[in-house]
Amino acid sequence: MRAIFDEVINNTITERGMKLAGAVCDYTEPATGKNKLFFPVESL
Protein backbone atom coordinates (compact mmCIF):
# COMPACT_ATOMS: atom_id res chain seq x y z
CA MET A 1 0.00 0.00 0.00
CA ARG A 2 2.94 2.32 0.64
CA ALA A 3 4.02 2.12 -3.01
CA ILE A 4 0.53 3.08 -4.20
CA PHE A 5 0.38 5.98 -1.74
CA ASP A 6 3.77 7.29 -2.91
CA GLU A 7 2.86 6.95 -6.59
CA VAL A 8 -0.42 8.86 -6.22
CA ILE A 9 1.02 11.60 -3.99
CA ASN A 10 4.25 12.12 -5.95
CA ASN A 11 3.08 11.56 -9.53
CA THR A 12 -0.55 10.89 -10.38
CA ILE A 13 -2.17 13.87 -8.64
CA THR A 14 0.18 16.50 -10.10
CA GLU A 15 0.30 14.90 -13.56
CA ARG A 16 -3.48 15.28 -13.76
CA GLY A 17 -3.44 18.94 -12.70
CA MET A 18 -4.83 18.37 -9.22
CA LYS A 19 -3.73 18.90 -5.65
CA LEU A 20 -4.44 17.04 -2.44
CA ALA A 21 -7.36 18.73 -0.67
CA GLY A 22 -7.45 16.89 2.66
CA ALA A 23 -6.34 13.84 4.59
CA VAL A 24 -5.95 10.53 2.78
CA CYS A 25 -8.25 7.94 4.31
CA ASP A 26 -7.67 4.21 4.38
CA TYR A 27 -10.60 1.84 4.34
CA THR A 28 -10.92 -1.93 4.58
CA GLU A 29 -13.94 -3.27 2.72
CA PRO A 30 -15.72 -5.60 5.17
CA ALA A 31 -17.10 -7.99 2.54
CA THR A 32 -13.76 -8.64 0.81
CA GLY A 33 -11.08 -7.50 3.26
CA LYS A 34 -9.51 -5.37 0.50
CA ASN A 35 -7.75 -2.18 1.56
CA LYS A 36 -8.53 1.05 -0.27
CA LEU A 37 -7.11 4.55 -0.11
CA PHE A 38 -9.27 7.61 -0.73
CA PHE A 39 -7.45 10.75 -1.90
CA PRO A 40 -9.54 13.94 -1.72
CA VAL A 41 -8.35 16.12 -4.60
CA GLU A 42 -9.31 19.34 -6.30
CA SER A 43 -8.44 20.79 -9.69
CA LEU A 44 -5.82 23.50 -9.90
ROBAFI-377743 format. One record per atom (N, C-alpha, C, CB): residue in three letters; chain; residue number from 0; atom name; x, y, z. Coordinates in nm, 3 decimals. Glycine has a CB too. Example, Ala and Ser with C-alpha at 12.3 -4.5 7.8 and 13.67 -1.06 7.14 Angstrom:
<nubas>
{code->ALA unit->A pos->0 site->N xx->1.319 yy->-0.569 zz->0.780}
{code->ALA unit->A pos->0 site->CA xx->1.230 yy->-0.450 zz->0.780}
{code->ALA unit->A pos->0 site->C xx->1.320 yy->-0.330 zz->0.780}
{code->ALA unit->A pos->0 site->CB xx->1.131 yy->-0.447 zz->0.905}
{code->SER unit->A pos->1 site->N xx->1.285 yy->-0.225 zz->0.708}
{code->SER unit->A pos->1 site->CA xx->1.367 yy->-0.106 zz->0.714}
{code->SER unit->A pos->1 site->C xx->1.290 yy->0.003 zz->0.787}
{code->SER unit->A pos->1 site->CB xx->1.408 yy->-0.060 zz->0.572}
</nubas>
This chain:
<nubas>
{code->MET unit->A pos->0 site->N xx->0.083 yy->-0.119 zz->0.000}
{code->MET unit->A pos->0 site->CA xx->0.000 yy->0.000 zz->0.000}
{code->MET unit->A pos->0 site->C xx->0.088 yy->0.125 zz->0.000}
{code->MET unit->A pos->0 site->CB xx->-0.095 yy->0.000 zz->0.121}
{code->ARG unit->A pos->1 site->N xx->0.204 yy->0.117 zz->0.060}
{code->ARG unit->A pos->1 site->CA xx->0.294 yy->0.232 zz->0.064}
{code->ARG unit->A pos->1 site->C xx->0.335 yy->0.276 zz->-0.077}
{code->ARG unit->A pos->1 site->CB xx->0.419 yy->0.198 zz->0.147}
{code->ALA unit->A pos->2 site->N xx->0.361 yy->0.180 zz->-0.164}
{code->ALA unit->A pos->2 site->CA xx->0.402 yy->0.212 zz->-0.301}
{code->ALA unit->A pos->2 site->C xx->0.290 yy->0.285 zz->-0.375}
{code->ALA unit->A pos->2 site->CB xx->0.442 yy->0.084 zz->-0.377}
{code->ILE unit->A pos->3 site->N xx->0.167 yy->0.242 zz->-0.355}
{code->ILE unit->A pos->3 site->CA xx->0.053 yy->0.308 zz->-0.420}
{code->ILE unit->A pos->3 site->C xx->0.038 yy->0.450 zz->-0.366}
{code->ILE unit->A pos->3 site->CB xx->-0.077 yy->0.227 zz->-0.397}
{code->PHE unit->A pos->4 site->N xx->0.048 yy->0.465 zz->-0.236}
{code->PHE unit->A pos->4 site->CA xx->0.038 yy->0.598 zz->-0.174}
{code->PHE unit->A pos->4 site->C xx->0.143 yy->0.691 zz->-0.234}
{code->PHE unit->A pos->4 site->CB xx->0.055 yy->0.588 zz->-0.020}
{code->ASP unit->A pos->5 site->N xx->0.269 yy->0.646 zz->-0.237}
{code->ASP unit->A pos->5 site->CA xx->0.377 yy->0.729 zz->-0.291}
{code->ASP unit->A pos->5 site->C xx->0.354 yy->0.766 zz->-0.437}
{code->ASP unit->A pos->5 site->CB xx->0.510 yy->0.657 zz->-0.276}
{code->GLU unit->A pos->6 site->N xx->0.310 yy->0.670 zz->-0.516}
{code->GLU unit->A pos->6 site->CA xx->0.286 yy->0.695 zz->-0.659}
{code->GLU unit->A pos->6 site->C xx->0.178 yy->0.801 zz->-0.679}
{code->GLU unit->A pos->6 site->CB xx->0.245 yy->0.565 zz->-0.729}
{code->VAL unit->A pos->7 site->N xx->0.068 yy->0.790 zz->-0.607}
{code->VAL unit->A pos->7 site->CA xx->-0.042 yy->0.886 zz->-0.622}
{code->VAL unit->A pos->7 site->C xx->-0.001 yy->1.023 zz->-0.573}
{code->VAL unit->A pos->7 site->CB xx->-0.167 yy->0.837 zz->-0.546}
{code->ILE unit->A pos->8 site->N xx->0.062 yy->1.031 zz->-0.456}
{code->ILE unit->A pos->8 site->CA xx->0.102 yy->1.160 zz->-0.399}
{code->ILE unit->A pos->8 site->C xx->0.209 yy->1.228 zz->-0.484}
{code->ILE unit->A pos->8 site->CB xx->0.154 yy->1.141 zz->-0.257}
{code->ASN unit->A pos->9 site->N xx->0.310 yy->1.153 zz->-0.527}
{code->ASN unit->A pos->9 site->CA xx->0.425 yy->1.212 zz->-0.595}
{code->ASN unit->A pos->9 site->C xx->0.409 yy->1.227 zz->-0.746}
{code->ASN unit->A pos->9 site->CB xx->0.546 yy->1.130 zz->-0.568}
{code->ASN unit->A pos->10 site->N xx->0.318 yy->1.152 zz->-0.807}
{code->ASN unit->A pos->10 site->CA xx->0.308 yy->1.156 zz->-0.953}
{code->ASN unit->A pos->10 site->C xx->0.167 yy->1.179 zz->-1.004}
{code->ASN unit->A pos->10 site->CB xx->0.359 yy->1.028 zz->-1.010}
{code->THR unit->A pos->11 site->N xx->0.077 yy->1.090 zz->-0.976}
{code->THR unit->A pos->11 site->CA xx->-0.055 yy->1.089 zz->-1.038}
{code->THR unit->A pos->11 site->C xx->-0.132 yy->1.219 zz->-1.016}
{code->THR unit->A pos->11 site->CB xx->-0.136 yy->0.974 zz->-0.986}
{code->ILE unit->A pos->12 site->N xx->-0.137 yy->1.267 zz->-0.894}
{code->ILE unit->A pos->12 site->CA xx->-0.217 yy->1.387 zz->-0.864}
{code->ILE unit->A pos->12 site->C xx->-0.166 yy->1.508 zz->-0.943}
{code->ILE unit->A pos->12 site->CB xx->-0.214 yy->1.418 zz->-0.712}
{code->THR unit->A pos->13 site->N xx->-0.036 yy->1.532 zz->-0.940}
{code->THR unit->A pos->13 site->CA xx->0.018 yy->1.650 zz->-1.010}
{code->THR unit->A pos->13 site->C xx->0.013 yy->1.634 zz->-1.161}
{code->THR unit->A pos->13 site->CB xx->0.161 yy->1.676 zz->-0.965}
{code->GLU unit->A pos->14 site->N xx->0.036 yy->1.513 zz->-1.211}
{code->GLU unit->A pos->14 site->CA xx->0.030 yy->1.490 zz->-1.356}
{code->GLU unit->A pos->14 site->C xx->-0.109 yy->1.518 zz->-1.412}
{code->GLU unit->A pos->14 site->CB xx->0.071 yy->1.347 zz->-1.388}
{code->ARG unit->A pos->15 site->N xx->-0.210 yy->1.505 zz->-1.330}
{code->ARG unit->A pos->15 site->CA xx->-0.348 yy->1.528 zz->-1.376}
{code->ARG unit->A pos->15 site->C xx->-0.398 yy->1.668 zz->-1.342}
{code->ARG unit->A pos->15 site->CB xx->-0.440 yy->1.424 zz->-1.314}
{code->GLY unit->A pos->16 site->N xx->-0.308 yy->1.755 zz->-1.298}
{code->GLY unit->A pos->16 site->CA xx->-0.344 yy->1.894 zz->-1.270}
{code->GLY unit->A pos->16 site->C xx->-0.432 yy->1.910 zz->-1.147}
{code->GLY unit->A pos->16 site->CB xx->-0.413 yy->1.952 zz->-1.388}
{code->MET unit->A pos->17 site->N xx->-0.405 yy->1.830 zz->-1.046}
{code->MET unit->A pos->17 site->CA xx->-0.483 yy->1.837 zz->-0.922}
{code->MET unit->A pos->17 site->C xx->-0.390 yy->1.857 zz->-0.803}
{code->MET unit->A pos->17 site->CB xx->-0.569 yy->1.709 zz->-0.904}
{code->LYS unit->A pos->18 site->N xx->-0.450 yy->1.885 zz->-0.688}
{code->LYS unit->A pos->18 site->CA xx->-0.373 yy->1.890 zz->-0.565}
{code->LYS unit->A pos->18 site->C xx->-0.452 yy->1.819 zz->-0.456}
{code->LYS unit->A pos->18 site->CB xx->-0.340 yy->2.036 zz->-0.524}
{code->LEU unit->A pos->19 site->N xx->-0.381 yy->1.770 zz->-0.357}
{code->LEU unit->A pos->19 site->CA xx->-0.444 yy->1.704 zz->-0.244}
{code->LEU unit->A pos->19 site->C xx->-0.522 yy->1.807 zz->-0.165}
{code->LEU unit->A pos->19 site->CB xx->-0.338 yy->1.634 zz->-0.155}
{code->ALA unit->A pos->20 site->N xx->-0.648 yy->1.776 zz->-0.131}
{code->ALA unit->A pos->20 site->CA xx->-0.736 yy->1.873 zz->-0.067}
{code->ALA unit->A pos->20 site->C xx->-0.773 yy->1.836 zz->0.077}
{code->ALA unit->A pos->20 site->CB xx->-0.861 yy->1.889 zz->-0.149}
{code->GLY unit->A pos->21 site->N xx->-0.713 yy->1.731 zz->0.130}
{code->GLY unit->A pos->21 site->CA xx->-0.745 yy->1.689 zz->0.266}
{code->GLY unit->A pos->21 site->C xx->-0.667 yy->1.564 zz->0.301}
{code->GLY unit->A pos->21 site->CB xx->-0.895 yy->1.664 zz->0.282}
{code->ALA unit->A pos->22 site->N xx->-0.703 yy->1.504 zz->0.411}
{code->ALA unit->A pos->22 site->CA xx->-0.634 yy->1.384 zz->0.459}
{code->ALA unit->A pos->22 site->C xx->-0.671 yy->1.261 zz->0.375}
{code->ALA unit->A pos->22 site->CB xx->-0.668 yy->1.359 zz->0.607}
{code->VAL unit->A pos->23 site->N xx->-0.572 yy->1.180 zz->0.347}
{code->VAL unit->A pos->23 site->CA xx->-0.595 yy->1.053 zz->0.278}
{code->VAL unit->A pos->23 site->C xx->-0.653 yy->0.956 zz->0.379}
{code->VAL unit->A pos->23 site->CB xx->-0.462 yy->0.996 zz->0.213}
{code->CYS unit->A pos->24 site->N xx->-0.759 yy->0.888 zz->0.341}
{code->CYS unit->A pos->24 site->CA xx->-0.825 yy->0.794 zz->0.431}
{code->CYS unit->A pos->24 site->C xx->-0.805 yy->0.652 zz->0.382}
{code->CYS unit->A pos->24 site->CB xx->-0.975 yy->0.825 zz->0.443}
{code->ASP unit->A pos->25 site->N xx->-0.774 yy->0.562 zz->0.476}
{code->ASP unit->A pos->25 site->CA xx->-0.767 yy->0.421 zz->0.438}
{code->ASP unit->A pos->25 site->C xx->-0.893 yy->0.351 zz->0.485}
{code->ASP unit->A pos->25 site->CB xx->-0.640 yy->0.353 zz->0.498}
{code->TYR unit->A pos->26 site->N xx->-0.934 yy->0.252 zz->0.410}
{code->TYR unit->A pos->26 site->CA xx->-1.060 yy->0.184 zz->0.434}
{code->TYR unit->A pos->26 site->C xx->-1.042 yy->0.037 zz->0.400}
{code->TYR unit->A pos->26 site->CB xx->-1.175 yy->0.247 zz->0.352}
{code->THR unit->A pos->27 site->N xx->-1.091 yy->-0.050 zz->0.487}
{code->THR unit->A pos->27 site->CA xx->-1.092 yy->-0.193 zz->0.458}
{code->THR unit->A pos->27 site->C xx->-1.236 yy->-0.234 zz->0.432}
{code->THR unit->A pos->27 site->CB xx->-1.030 yy->-0.275 zz->0.575}
{code->GLU unit->A pos->28 site->N xx->-1.260 yy->-0.285 zz->0.311}
{code->GLU unit->A pos->28 site->CA xx->-1.394 yy->-0.327 zz->0.272}
{code->GLU unit->A pos->28 site->C xx->-1.432 yy->-0.453 zz->0.350}
{code->GLU unit->A pos->28 site->CB xx->-1.402 yy->-0.351 zz->0.118}
{code->PRO unit->A pos->29 site->N xx->-1.536 yy->-0.447 zz->0.432}
{code->PRO unit->A pos->29 site->CA xx->-1.572 yy->-0.560 zz->0.517}
{code->PRO unit->A pos->29 site->C xx->-1.602 yy->-0.690 zz->0.440}
{code->PRO unit->A pos->29 site->CB xx->-1.691 yy->-0.524 zz->0.599}
{code->ALA unit->A pos->30 site->N xx->-1.669 yy->-0.679 zz->0.328}
{code->ALA unit->A pos->30 site->CA xx->-1.710 yy->-0.799 zz->0.254}
{code->ALA unit->A pos->30 site->C xx->-1.592 yy->-0.874 zz->0.193}
{code->ALA unit->A pos->30 site->CB xx->-1.807 yy->-0.762 zz->0.145}
{code->THR unit->A pos->31 site->N xx->-1.488 yy->-0.800 zz->0.151}
{code->THR unit->A pos->31 site->CA xx->-1.376 yy->-0.864 zz->0.081}
{code->THR unit->A pos->31 site->C xx->-1.244 yy->-0.859 zz->0.156}
{code->THR unit->A pos->31 site->CB xx->-1.359 yy->-0.800 zz->-0.053}
{code->GLY unit->A pos->32 site->N xx->-1.234 yy->-0.768 zz->0.253}
{code->GLY unit->A pos->32 site->CA xx->-1.108 yy->-0.750 zz->0.326}
{code->GLY unit->A pos->32 site->C xx->-1.005 yy->-0.670 zz->0.248}
{code->GLY unit->A pos->32 site->CB xx->-1.051 yy->-0.883 zz->0.361}
{code->LYS unit->A pos->33 site->N xx->-1.044 yy->-0.615 zz->0.131}
{code->LYS unit->A pos->33 site->CA xx->-0.951 yy->-0.537 zz->0.050}
{code->LYS unit->A pos->33 site->C xx->-0.933 yy->-0.398 zz->0.111}
{code->LYS unit->A pos->33 site->CB xx->-1.002 yy->-0.525 zz->-0.096}
{code->ASN unit->A pos->34 site->N xx->-0.807 yy->-0.353 zz->0.108}
{code->ASN unit->A pos->34 site->CA xx->-0.775 yy->-0.218 zz->0.156}
{code->ASN unit->A pos->34 site->C xx->-0.787 yy->-0.120 zz->0.041}
{code->ASN unit->A pos->34 site->CB xx->-0.634 yy->-0.213 zz->0.217}
{code->LYS unit->A pos->35 site->N xx->-0.839 yy->-0.001 zz->0.073}
{code->LYS unit->A pos->35 site->CA xx->-0.853 yy->0.105 zz->-0.027}
{code->LYS unit->A pos->35 site->C xx->-0.803 yy->0.235 zz->0.033}
{code->LYS unit->A pos->35 site->CB xx->-1.002 yy->0.119 zz->-0.074}
{code->LEU unit->A pos->36 site->N xx->-0.751 yy->0.321 zz->-0.052}
{code->LEU unit->A pos->36 site->CA xx->-0.711 yy->0.455 zz->-0.011}
{code->LEU unit->A pos->36 site->C xx->-0.798 yy->0.556 zz->-0.084}
{code->LEU unit->A pos->36 site->CB xx->-0.559 yy->0.481 zz->-0.040}
{code->PHE unit->A pos->37 site->N xx->-0.847 yy->0.655 zz->-0.013}
{code->PHE unit->A pos->37 site->CA xx->-0.927 yy->0.761 zz->-0.073}
{code->PHE unit->A pos->37 site->C xx->-0.848 yy->0.892 zz->-0.063}
{code->PHE unit->A pos->37 site->CB xx->-1.067 yy->0.774 zz->-0.001}
{code->PHE unit->A pos->38 site->N xx->-0.824 yy->0.952 zz->-0.179}
{code->PHE unit->A pos->38 site->CA xx->-0.745 yy->1.075 zz->-0.190}
{code->PHE unit->A pos->38 site->C xx->-0.839 yy->1.189 zz->-0.228}
{code->PHE unit->A pos->38 site->CB xx->-0.631 yy->1.060 zz->-0.295}
{code->PRO unit->A pos->39 site->N xx->-0.871 yy->1.279 zz->-0.136}
{code->PRO unit->A pos->39 site->CA xx->-0.954 yy->1.394 zz->-0.172}
{code->PRO unit->A pos->39 site->C xx->-0.870 yy->1.494 zz->-0.253}
{code->PRO unit->A pos->39 site->CB xx->-1.012 yy->1.463 zz->-0.044}
{code->VAL unit->A pos->40 site->N xx->-0.912 yy->1.522 zz->-0.373}
{code->VAL unit->A pos->40 site->CA xx->-0.835 yy->1.612 zz->-0.460}
{code->VAL unit->A pos->40 site->C xx->-0.925 yy->1.722 zz->-0.515}
{code->VAL unit->A pos->40 site->CB xx->-0.769 yy->1.532 zz->-0.576}
{code->GLU unit->A pos->41 site->N xx->-0.859 yy->1.828 zz->-0.561}
{code->GLU unit->A pos->41 site->CA xx->-0.931 yy->1.934 zz->-0.630}
{code->GLU unit->A pos->41 site->C xx->-0.848 yy->1.979 zz->-0.749}
{code->GLU unit->A pos->41 site->CB xx->-0.962 yy->2.054 zz->-0.534}
{code->SER unit->A pos->42 site->N xx->-0.913 yy->2.031 zz->-0.849}
{code->SER unit->A pos->42 site->CA xx->-0.844 yy->2.079 zz->-0.969}
{code->SER unit->A pos->42 site->C xx->-0.769 yy->2.207 zz->-0.938}
{code->SER unit->A pos->42 site->CB xx->-0.944 yy->2.102 zz->-1.085}
{code->LEU unit->A pos->43 site->N xx->-0.658 yy->2.225 zz->-1.007}
{code->LEU unit->A pos->43 site->CA xx->-0.582 yy->2.350 zz->-0.990}
{code->LEU unit->A pos->43 site->C xx->-0.635 yy->2.457 zz->-1.080}
{code->LEU unit->A pos->43 site->CB xx->-0.434 yy->2.328 zz->-1.017}
</nubas>
